[in-house]
Amino acid sequence: MKQFSSQAICLLQKIPAGRVATYGDIATLAGNPRGARQVSRLLSSSAGKYNLPWHRVVNREGKVSPRSSGEHLWQRQLLEEEGIVFDAGGCIDFTRFGWDGS
């Protein structure tokens, strides 16, 4: 496995309940600030294999990215069950719920 993917998986596994990170945050922390799409693909292909908390990764606007499968509704529900609050526009406050990798 490539170093970036290994780093990203390690970081994703560390996102605690009640916190979120963006695809770009994980990519930057894993050593590739332009690797947000790689993180997205990694989650799509490996979330189950590595038991990754895929639901704790959101887009840079602090929103759950819509999916044609409707999985975004489940993602929001899982986040709300962890105590994460969405504003009227569907955004998460990163100052309150963001995870910085520490």
C-alpha positions in Angstrom: 0.0 0.0 0.0 1.3 3.5 -0.8 2.5 5.7 2.0 -0.2 8.3 1.4 -3.0 5.7 1.7 -1.5 4.1 4.8 -1.2 7.5 6.5 -4.8 8.5 5.5 -6.2 5.2 6.8 -4.3 5.7 10.1 -5.7 9.2 10.4 -9.2 8.2 9.5 -9.2 5.6 12.2 -8.4 8.2 14.7 -11.3 10.6 14.1 -13.1 10.4 17.4 -16.9 10.2 17.8 -18.5 13.6 17.9 -15.9 15.1 15.6 -15.5 15.5 11.8 -12.7 16.2 9.4 -12.8 17.2 5.7 -11.4 15.1 2.9 -8.9 17.9 2.4 -7.9 17.9 6.1 -7.1 14.2 5.9 -5.2 14.6 2.7 -3.1 17.4 4.0 -2.3 15.6 7.3 -1.4 12.5 5.2 1.1 14.6 3.2 -0.8 15.5 0.0 -2.7 18.8 0.3 -4.2 18.1 -3.1 -5.4 14.6 -2.3 -8.9 15.1 -1.2 -10.3 13.0 -4.0 -7.9 10.2 -3.2 -9.3 10.3 0.4 -12.8 10.1 -1.0 -11.9 7.1 -3.2 -10.1 5.4 -0.3 -13.2 5.7 1.8 -15.4 4.3 -0.9 -13.2 1.3 -1.5 -11.8 0.6 1.9 -14.2 1.8 4.7 -15.4 -1.6 5.5 -12.1 -3.4 5.1 -10.3 -1.1 7.6 -13.4 -0.2 9.7 -13.1 3.5 8.9 -15.5 6.0 10.4 -16.5 7.2 6.9 -19.5 9.2 8.3 -17.1 11.5 10.1 -15.6 12.9 6.9 -17.5 15.9 5.3 -16.8 18.3 2.5 -14.9 21.6 3.0 -18.1 23.5 3.5 -18.9 21.4 6.5 -21.7 19.6 4.8 -22.5 16.0 4.1 -22.0 15.5 0.3 -25.2 14.3 -1.3 -25.1 10.9 -3.0 -27.6 9.4 -5.4 -27.8 6.3 -3.2 -29.3 8.4 -0.3 -26.4 7.3 1.9 -25.9 11.0 2.8 -29.1 10.9 4.9 -27.7 8.0 6.9 -24.4 9.8 7.3 -26.2 12.8 8.7 -28.2 10.6 11.1 -25.0 8.9 12.3 -23.4 12.2 13.0 -26.4 13.6 14.8 -26.4 10.4 17.0 -22.9 11.3 18.0 -24.0 14.8 19.1 -23.0 16.8 16.0 -25.3 19.7 15.3 -26.1 21.0 11.8 -27.2 24.6 11.3 -30.3 25.6 9.2 -28.1 25.4 6.0 -26.9 21.9 6.8 -23.4 22.9 7.9 -21.3 21.7 10.8 -19.4 24.3 12.9 -15.7 23.2 12.5 -14.7 25.3 15.5 -17.0 23.2 17.7 -16.9 19.8 16.0 -13.8 19.8 13.8 -10.9 17.4 14.4 -7.4 18.7 13.7 -5.6 15.4 13.8 -4.3 15.6 17.4 
